[in-house]
Amino acid sequence: MLSQNQSFFFVGVAGSGMSAIAEYLAGKGFSVSGSDRKFSSAEGDHVRAQLEASGIKTFPQDGSGVQKNLTAIVVSTAIEESNPDLKRALELGVPRLHRSEMLAQISESVKTICVSGTSGKSTVTGMIWHILNYAKLSPSILSGAGLVTLEKQGKIGNAVAGNGEWLVAEADESDGTLVRYSPEIGVILNIGKDHKEISELQKIFAEFSKNITSKNKTLIVNEADELANAFSVNHLKDFGLEAKAGVQGMDFKPEGYAIRFRVRHGGELVQFKVPLPGFHNMMNALAAVAVAIQVGVPLRKCADALESFEGIHRRHQIVGCFKGVTVVDDFAHNPAKIAASIHAAQDFTAGRVIAYFQPHGFGPTRFLRHDLVKAMQESLRAQDAMFLSEIYYAGGTVTRDISSGDLVNDLTAKNVQAYFYADRNECGKAMVQFAKEGDTILVMGARDPSLSAFAKNLGEELSK
């Protein structure tokens, strides 16, 4: 169990998942310190300043910050055994905790809502927190991405240590650690091919589901997702388009960059307007509302809250409109997210969608190749176009036996308008020349921290 006299050192503290937990613990009065390789870069120094402003002591990643009196050193799956901080902790006999074990300890000490699924976790986590905060419940949050509202306050935006009884946490299935959580309320948004095969993911979600239902706690699932809905047999808390015992959405309508829809719960029917695009964001909102109602927030108050929700960092963020061309920055990187992002852009675009995608990792691209191509082919209209630059090398042992060019060849063979430029800057120039007034350039990709700067540069080039 956690106690206030404990102290923790985070290796890779600038990472989105790690920084959130570190900030939360610091906000709750724990002694927190950490290191990161990014601290020698301009971007890393900015994050370092934000971490220090939240009460976290920062160190270079050379073992100098690891002290014998630490309760534990906290690591993620990405930290290698050769890491200087980890080696120093081993020398001093400091216990090691995985990030998910730390989150599990936190969730055992407070009433927790865990949001899971292969797509939409950060947005739904943010929406739930926003609704509960609007309802003056002073919730805490641990998210994988920053809330725009909090970023505008100069914060990283992925953590808040509130004074209320509820913690809203994003729970990750990609490394299998989802099975460590047994929250008061669990959410399964969807299950789709991403980091693992579907069969392996089903086992992970099944164990997560069992952790909740075996303790008679609340499991909320998406009835519109066949694989997620399979876990709802014994627990009738759901959301979707035909939800019988939960929250039902209907009458979806795009309205510029926003969406309108109605929500039914019990005998009540309420109009919603959310300032985000896409059908997938109606589904995200339904999930958030289902949780909020379970906590005790009235349906009308949920609608009022979401009307002021400003979104999540790099989740279909509008960079700007430049000489009639809109530029959007998005985190989409798996087939379902890419399809949803393209469809959302089509909803508010008068002209064409010029979609750009930078795959990350040679292994993941090889694993998802046919699914990515299928998602792009089925989402893009005849007038739209797909641009890809070379795969972003995300580190680790790798066999470079696939290229983004292979995906483009697959697409052109299916009569999709697709173009490959190995160099990202050259790809950007080609998109700027290709774009016309009324078009939207949609930048998609994950892991590479420079993608947002790339999207902004496109706007600058379009303005010339």
C-alpha positions as CSV (number, residue, x, y, z in Angstrom):
1,M,0.0,0.0,0.0
2,L,1.1,3.6,-0.7
3,S,2.1,5.8,2.2
4,Q,3.2,9.4,2.3
5,N,6.8,8.7,3.5
6,Q,7.6,6.8,0.3
7,S,9.9,8.1,-2.5
8,F,10.0,7.1,-6.2
9,F,12.4,7.6,-9.1
10,F,11.0,7.4,-12.6
11,V,13.4,6.3,-15.5
12,G,12.1,8.0,-18.6
13,V,10.0,10.5,-16.7
14,A,9.3,12.7,-19.7
15,G,7.3,9.9,-21.4
16,S,3.6,10.4,-21.6
17,G,2.6,7.5,-19.4
18,M,5.5,8.0,-16.9
19,S,5.1,11.7,-16.5
20,A,1.4,11.4,-15.7
21,I,2.0,9.0,-12.8
22,A,5.0,11.0,-11.6
23,E,3.0,14.3,-11.6
24,Y,0.0,12.6,-9.9
25,L,2.2,11.2,-7.0
26,A,4.0,14.6,-6.6
27,G,0.6,16.3,-6.5
28,K,-0.4,13.9,-3.7
29,G,2.6,14.8,-1.6
30,F,5.0,12.0,-2.4
31,S,8.7,12.6,-3.0
32,V,9.2,12.1,-6.8
33,S,12.3,12.4,-9.0
34,G,13.3,11.1,-12.4
35,S,15.5,11.2,-15.4
36,D,15.1,11.1,-19.2
37,R,17.3,11.0,-22.3
38,K,15.2,13.8,-23.8
39,F,16.5,16.3,-21.3
40,S,19.4,17.2,-23.5
41,S,17.1,18.5,-26.3
42,A,15.1,21.7,-26.6
43,E,11.8,19.7,-26.4
44,G,13.1,17.7,-23.4
45,D,14.2,20.8,-21.6
46,H,10.7,22.3,-21.9
47,V,9.1,19.1,-20.4
48,R,11.8,19.1,-17.7
49,A,10.8,22.6,-16.7
50,Q,7.1,21.5,-16.6
51,L,8.0,18.5,-14.4
52,E,10.1,20.6,-12.0
53,A,7.2,23.1,-11.8
54,S,5.0,20.3,-10.5
55,G,7.5,19.4,-7.8
56,I,9.5,16.6,-9.5
57,K,13.3,16.7,-9.1
58,T,15.0,15.9,-12.4
59,F,18.4,14.4,-13.2
60,P,20.5,13.4,-16.3
61,Q,20.1,9.7,-17.1
62,D,23.5,8.7,-15.7
63,G,22.7,7.0,-12.4
64,S,23.4,10.2,-10.4
65,G,19.7,10.6,-9.3
66,V,19.3,7.1,-7.9
67,Q,19.7,7.1,-4.1
68,K,19.8,4.1,-1.6
69,N,16.8,5.4,0.4
70,L,14.3,5.2,-2.5
71,T,11.2,3.1,-2.0
72,A,11.4,2.0,-5.7
73,I,12.7,2.9,-9.1
74,V,9.8,2.9,-11.7
75,V,10.4,1.8,-15.3
76,S,8.4,1.2,-18.4
77,T,8.6,-1.7,-20.9
78,A,10.9,0.5,-23.1
79,I,13.7,0.7,-20.5
80,E,16.6,-1.6,-21.3
81,E,18.6,-3.5,-18.7
82,S,21.7,-1.6,-19.7
83,N,20.2,1.8,-18.6
84,P,22.6,3.5,-16.1
85,D,19.8,4.4,-13.6
86,L,18.6,0.8,-13.6
87,K,22.1,-0.5,-13.1
88,R,22.7,1.9,-10.3
89,A,19.4,0.8,-8.6
90,L,20.5,-2.8,-8.8
91,E,23.9,-2.0,-7.2
92,L,22.1,-0.2,-4.3
93,G,19.4,-2.8,-3.9
94,V,16.6,-0.4,-4.7
95,P,13.4,-2.3,-5.7
96,R,12.1,-2.1,-9.2
97,L,8.4,-1.4,-10.1
98,H,6.9,-1.5,-13.6
99,R,4.8,1.5,-14.5
100,S,1.7,-0.6,-14.6
101,E,2.5,-2.0,-11.1
102,M,2.8,1.6,-9.8
103,L,-0.6,2.4,-11.4
104,A,-2.1,-0.7,-9.9
105,Q,-1.0,0.4,-6.4
106,I,-2.5,3.8,-7.0
107,S,-5.8,2.4,-8.2
108,E,-6.0,0.2,-5.1
109,S,-5.8,3.3,-2.9
110,V,-8.6,5.3,-4.6
111,K,-11.9,4.7,-6.4
112,T,-10.6,4.2,-10.0
113,I,-12.2,4.3,-13.4
114,C,-10.0,2.4,-15.9
115,V,-10.5,3.1,-19.6
116,S,-9.3,0.4,-22.0
117,G,-9.6,-0.4,-25.7
118,T,-7.4,-0.3,-28.8
119,S,-8.7,3.1,-29.9
120,G,-10.1,6.2,-28.2
121,K,-8.7,5.7,-24.6
122,S,-7.1,9.1,-24.2
123,T,-10.1,11.0,-25.5
124,V,-12.6,9.0,-23.4
125,T,-10.4,9.4,-20.3
126,G,-10.3,13.1,-20.9
127,M,-14.0,13.4,-21.5
128,I,-14.8,11.5,-18.3
129,W,-12.5,13.7,-16.3
130,H,-14.0,16.8,-17.9
131,I,-17.5,15.8,-17.1
132,L,-16.7,14.9,-13.5
133,N,-14.7,18.1,-13.1
134,Y,-17.6,20.2,-14.5
135,A,-19.9,18.5,-12.0
136,K,-17.5,19.8,-9.2
137,L,-16.4,16.3,-8.1
138,S,-12.6,17.3,-8.2
139,P,-11.5,14.1,-10.0
140,S,-7.9,13.0,-10.6
141,I,-6.7,11.9,-14.0
142,L,-3.8,9.8,-15.5
143,S,-3.9,10.0,-19.2
144,G,-1.6,9.0,-22.1
145,A,-2.0,12.4,-23.7
146,G,-2.5,16.0,-22.6
147,L,-5.9,17.7,-22.4
148,V,-5.9,20.9,-24.4
149,T,-7.6,22.7,-21.5
150,L,-4.6,21.9,-19.2
151,E,-2.0,22.5,-21.9
152,K,-3.3,26.0,-22.2
153,Q,-2.4,26.5,-18.6
154,G,1.3,25.6,-19.4
155,K,1.1,22.1,-18.1
156,I,2.0,18.8,-19.7
157,G,-1.8,18.2,-19.3
158,N,-1.9,14.4,-18.8
159,A,-2.3,14.4,-15.0
160,V,-4.3,16.1,-12.2
161,A,-4.2,15.1,-8.5
162,G,-7.7,16.2,-7.5
163,N,-9.2,16.3,-4.1
164,G,-12.2,14.1,-4.9
165,E,-12.7,10.3,-4.5
166,W,-12.4,9.4,-8.2
167,L,-9.4,8.8,-10.4
168,V,-9.8,8.4,-14.1
169,A,-7.0,6.4,-15.6
170,E,-6.1,5.2,-19.1
171,A,-5.2,1.5,-19.0
172,D,-2.9,0.1,-21.7
173,E,-3.3,-3.3,-23.4
174,S,-0.3,-3.1,-25.7
175,D,2.2,-4.7,-23.3
176,G,-0.3,-7.0,-21.6
177,T,-0.3,-5.0,-18.3
178,L,-4.0,-4.3,-18.5
179,V,-4.5,-7.5,-16.5
180,R,-3.1,-6.0,-13.4
181,Y,-6.0,-3.7,-12.8
182,S,-9.3,-4.3,-11.0
183,P,-11.0,-0.9,-10.9
184,E,-14.3,0.2,-9.4
185,I,-15.5,0.9,-13.0
186,G,-13.9,-0.6,-16.0
187,V,-14.5,0.4,-19.7
188,I,-13.8,-1.6,-22.8
189,L,-14.2,0.7,-25.8
190,N,-13.3,-1.7,-28.6
191,I,-10.9,-4.5,-29.6
192,G,-9.0,-4.3,-32.9
193,K,-5.7,-5.4,-34.4
194,D,-2.9,-3.1,-33.3
195,H,0.2,-4.3,-31.3
196,K,-1.0,-7.9,-31.1
197,E,-3.2,-10.5,-32.8
198,I,-6.9,-10.3,-32.0
199,S,-6.8,-13.7,-30.2
200,E,-4.1,-12.5,-27.9
201,L,-5.9,-9.3,-27.2
202,Q,-9.1,-11.1,-26.4
203,K,-7.3,-13.1,-23.6
204,I,-6.0,-9.8,-22.1
205,F,-9.4,-8.1,-22.1
206,A,-11.0,-11.3,-20.8
207,E,-8.8,-11.3,-17.8
208,F,-9.3,-7.5,-17.2
209,S,-13.1,-8.1,-17.4
210,K,-12.9,-11.0,-15.0
211,N,-10.9,-8.9,-12.5
212,I,-13.9,-6.5,-12.4
213,T,-16.9,-8.8,-12.6
214,S,-15.5,-11.3,-10.1
215,K,-15.6,-8.6,-7.5
216,N,-19.1,-7.4,-8.5
217,K,-17.7,-4.1,-9.7
218,T,-19.0,-2.3,-12.8
219,L,-17.9,-3.2,-16.4
220,I,-19.1,-0.9,-19.2
221,V,-18.7,-2.1,-22.8
222,N,-19.4,-0.9,-26.3
223,E,-22.4,-2.9,-27.6
224,A,-21.5,-1.7,-31.2
225,D,-18.1,-3.5,-31.1
226,E,-18.7,-7.2,-31.4
227,L,-15.5,-8.3,-29.5
228,A,-16.0,-5.8,-26.7
229,N,-19.7,-6.6,-26.4
230,A,-18.8,-10.3,-25.9
231,F,-17.9,-9.4,-22.3
232,S,-21.3,-7.9,-21.4
233,V,-23.2,-11.2,-21.0
234,N,-23.5,-11.0,-17.2
235,H,-23.2,-7.2,-16.8
236,L,-25.7,-5.0,-18.6
237,K,-23.9,-1.7,-18.5
238,D,-23.3,-0.7,-22.1
239,F,-23.3,2.2,-24.6
240,G,-23.8,2.3,-28.3
241,L,-26.4,2.7,-31.0
242,E,-28.8,0.0,-29.7
243,A,-27.8,-0.1,-26.0
244,K,-30.8,-1.6,-24.1
245,A,-29.5,-1.2,-20.6
246,G,-27.2,1.7,-20.8
247,V,-26.6,4.8,-22.9
248,Q,-27.9,5.0,-26.5
249,G,-26.7,7.4,-29.2
250,M,-28.8,8.4,-32.2
251,D,-29.3,11.1,-34.9
252,F,-25.6,11.7,-35.5
253,K,-25.0,14.9,-37.6
254,P,-21.7,16.6,-38.5
255,E,-21.9,20.4,-38.0
256,G,-18.7,22.0,-39.3
257,Y,-15.9,20.8,-37.1
258,A,-18.4,19.8,-34.4
259,I,-21.0,17.0,-34.1
260,R,-24.6,16.9,-32.9
261,F,-26.4,13.8,-31.7
262,R,-29.0,12.8,-29.1
263,V,-28.5,10.5,-26.1
264,R,-31.2,8.3,-24.5
265,H,-30.8,6.9,-21.0
266,G,-33.8,5.4,-19.3
267,G,-36.7,7.6,-20.2
268,E,-34.6,10.7,-20.8
269,L,-33.5,12.0,-24.2
270,V,-31.0,14.9,-24.4
271,Q,-29.4,16.8,-27.3
272,F,-25.6,16.9,-27.3
273,K,-23.1,19.1,-29.2
274,V,-19.4,18.2,-29.0
275,P,-16.8,20.5,-30.6
276,L,-14.9,17.6,-32.1
277,P,-15.4,15.9,-35.5
278,G,-16.3,12.4,-36.4
279,F,-18.7,9.6,-35.7
280,H,-16.0,8.0,-33.5
281,N,-16.2,11.0,-31.2
282,M,-19.9,10.4,-30.7
283,M,-19.0,6.8,-29.6
284,N,-16.3,8.2,-27.3
285,A,-18.8,10.6,-25.8
286,L,-21.3,7.8,-25.2
287,A,-18.7,5.9,-23.3
288,A,-17.8,8.9,-21.1
289,V,-21.5,9.6,-20.4
290,A,-22.1,5.9,-19.4
291,V,-19.3,6.2,-16.8
292,A,-20.5,9.6,-15.6
293,I,-24.0,8.4,-15.1
294,Q,-22.7,5.5,-13.1
295,V,-20.8,7.9,-10.9
296,G,-24.0,9.9,-10.4
297,V,-23.8,12.8,-12.9
298,P,-27.2,13.6,-14.5
299,L,-27.5,13.2,-18.3
300,R,-28.2,16.9,-18.9
301,K,-25.1,17.9,-16.9
302,C,-23.0,15.5,-19.1
303,A,-24.3,17.3,-22.2
304,D,-23.6,20.8,-20.8
305,A,-20.0,19.6,-19.8
306,L,-19.1,18.1,-23.2
307,E,-20.1,21.2,-25.1
308,S,-17.0,22.9,-23.6
309,F,-14.6,19.9,-24.1
310,E,-11.5,21.2,-25.9
311,G,-10.1,17.9,-26.9
312,I,-6.8,16.0,-26.5
313,H,-3.3,16.7,-27.8
314,R,-2.9,15.5,-31.4
315,R,-6.3,13.9,-31.5
316,H,-7.6,15.6,-34.7
317,Q,-6.2,19.0,-33.6
318,I,-6.7,21.8,-36.1
319,V,-3.4,23.4,-36.8
320,G,-5.1,26.2,-38.8
321,C,-6.5,27.2,-42.1
322,F,-3.9,28.5,-44.6
323,K,-5.1,30.1,-47.8
324,G,-8.2,27.9,-47.7
325,V,-6.4,24.7,-46.8
326,T,-7.0,23.2,-43.4
327,V,-4.2,21.3,-41.7
328,V,-5.0,18.7,-39.0
329,D,-2.6,16.9,-36.7
330,D,-3.6,13.5,-35.5
331,F,-2.2,10.6,-33.5
332,A,-3.9,7.9,-35.7
333,H,-1.6,4.9,-36.3
334,N,-3.6,1.7,-36.4
335,P,-6.2,0.7,-39.0
336,A,-9.2,1.7,-37.0
337,K,-7.8,5.0,-35.9
338,I,-6.7,5.9,-39.5
339,A,-10.2,5.1,-40.9
340,A,-11.9,7.1,-38.2
341,S,-9.6,10.1,-38.7
342,I,-10.1,10.1,-42.5
343,H,-13.9,9.9,-42.1
344,A,-13.9,12.7,-39.6
345,A,-11.9,14.9,-42.0
346,Q,-14.3,14.1,-44.8
347,D,-17.2,15.2,-42.6
348,F,-16.1,18.8,-42.5
349,T,-14.0,19.2,-45.7
350,A,-15.5,20.9,-48.7
351,G,-12.8,19.7,-51.0
352,R,-10.5,16.7,-50.9
353,V,-8.8,15.0,-47.9
354,I,-5.1,14.8,-48.5
355,A,-4.0,12.2,-46.0
356,Y,-0.4,11.8,-44.8
357,F,0.8,8.8,-42.8
358,Q,4.2,8.1,-41.3
359,P,4.3,4.4,-40.1
360,H,6.4,3.8,-36.9
361,G,8.5,0.7,-36.5
362,F,9.4,-1.8,-39.2
363,G,8.0,-4.7,-37.2
364,P,4.6,-3.0,-36.5
365,T,4.3,-1.9,-40.2
366,R,5.0,-5.5,-41.4
367,F,2.5,-6.8,-38.9
368,L,-0.3,-4.4,-39.9
369,R,0.6,-4.0,-43.6
370,H,-2.6,-5.5,-45.1
371,D,-4.9,-4.1,-42.5
372,L,-3.5,-0.6,-43.0
373,V,-3.9,-0.8,-46.7
374,K,-7.5,-2.1,-46.3
375,A,-8.4,0.8,-43.9
376,M,-7.0,3.4,-46.3
377,Q,-8.6,1.9,-49.4
378,E,-12.0,1.7,-47.8
379,S,-11.9,5.1,-46.2
380,L,-10.6,7.3,-49.0
381,R,-12.9,8.6,-51.7
382,A,-11.9,8.7,-55.4
383,Q,-11.0,12.4,-55.1
384,D,-8.9,11.9,-51.9
385,A,-5.2,11.1,-51.9
386,M,-2.8,9.3,-49.6
387,F,0.9,10.4,-49.1
388,L,3.5,8.3,-47.2
389,S,7.1,9.0,-46.3
390,E,9.5,6.4,-45.0
391,I,8.9,4.4,-41.8
392,Y,10.0,6.1,-38.6
393,Y,12.6,4.1,-36.8
394,A,11.4,3.8,-33.2
395,G,14.4,2.0,-31.9
396,G,15.2,-1.6,-30.9
397,T,16.4,-4.6,-32.9
398,V,15.0,-4.4,-36.4
399,T,14.9,-6.1,-39.8
400,R,14.4,-3.4,-42.4
401,D,12.6,-5.6,-44.9
402,I,9.6,-3.4,-45.5
403,S,9.1,0.2,-46.7
404,S,6.3,2.7,-46.8
405,G,6.7,2.4,-50.5
406,D,5.4,-1.2,-50.3
407,L,2.1,0.2,-48.8
408,V,1.9,2.7,-51.6
409,N,2.4,0.0,-54.2
410,D,-0.4,-2.0,-52.5
411,L,-2.7,1.0,-52.6
412,T,-2.0,2.0,-56.3
413,A,-2.7,-1.7,-57.2
414,K,-6.1,-1.1,-55.7
415,N,-6.6,2.1,-57.7
416,V,-6.1,4.4,-54.7
417,Q,-4.4,7.7,-55.5
418,A,-1.2,7.2,-53.4
419,Y,2.3,8.7,-53.4
420,F,5.5,7.7,-51.7
421,Y,8.4,10.1,-50.9
422,A,11.1,8.6,-48.7
423,D,12.1,12.0,-47.4
424,R,9.4,13.6,-45.2
425,N,10.2,17.1,-46.2
426,E,9.9,16.2,-49.9
427,C,6.6,14.6,-49.1
428,G,5.4,17.8,-47.4
429,K,6.4,19.9,-50.4
430,A,4.5,17.6,-52.7
431,M,1.3,17.8,-50.5
432,V,1.5,21.6,-50.4
433,Q,1.8,21.7,-54.2
434,F,-1.1,19.2,-54.6
435,A,-3.5,21.0,-52.2
436,K,-6.2,23.4,-53.4
437,E,-8.5,25.8,-51.6
438,G,-11.2,23.8,-49.7
439,D,-8.9,20.8,-49.1
440,T,-7.8,19.3,-45.8
441,I,-4.3,18.0,-45.2
442,L,-4.5,15.3,-42.5
443,V,-1.2,14.4,-40.8
444,M,-1.3,11.0,-39.1
445,G,1.3,9.1,-37.1
446,A,2.6,8.2,-33.6
447,R,5.8,7.9,-31.6
448,D,7.7,10.6,-33.6
449,P,7.6,13.8,-31.4
450,S,8.5,15.9,-34.5
451,L,5.2,15.2,-36.3
452,S,3.5,18.2,-34.8
453,A,6.3,20.5,-36.0
454,F,5.9,18.9,-39.4
455,A,2.2,19.7,-39.4
456,K,2.9,23.3,-38.4
457,N,5.6,23.6,-41.1
458,L,3.0,22.6,-43.7
459,G,0.8,25.5,-42.6
460,E,3.8,27.9,-43.0
461,E,4.5,26.6,-46.5
462,L,0.9,26.9,-47.6
463,S,0.9,30.5,-46.4
464,K,3.8,31.5,-48.6
